[in-house]
Amino acid sequence: DYEDSRDDGWPREVSDDRRRQYDDRRRQFEDRRRQLDDRQRQLDQERRQLEDDERRMEAEYGR
């Protein structure tokens, strides 16, 4: 019977509501992690850009 197989160790009474809540929260965490990763990538890019600009400036003024 299929009902039991989809119930992976969750107690019957709590299952559906709690599981939905749990899934929602997991999704929120994953979204936040994705956003942080994106921001990190952006910052890395900006830092590289900054270092390039700095090198160019130093070359220009031939230190």
Residue pairs with C-beta under 8 A, 6 or more apart in sequence:
7 15
10 18
10 19
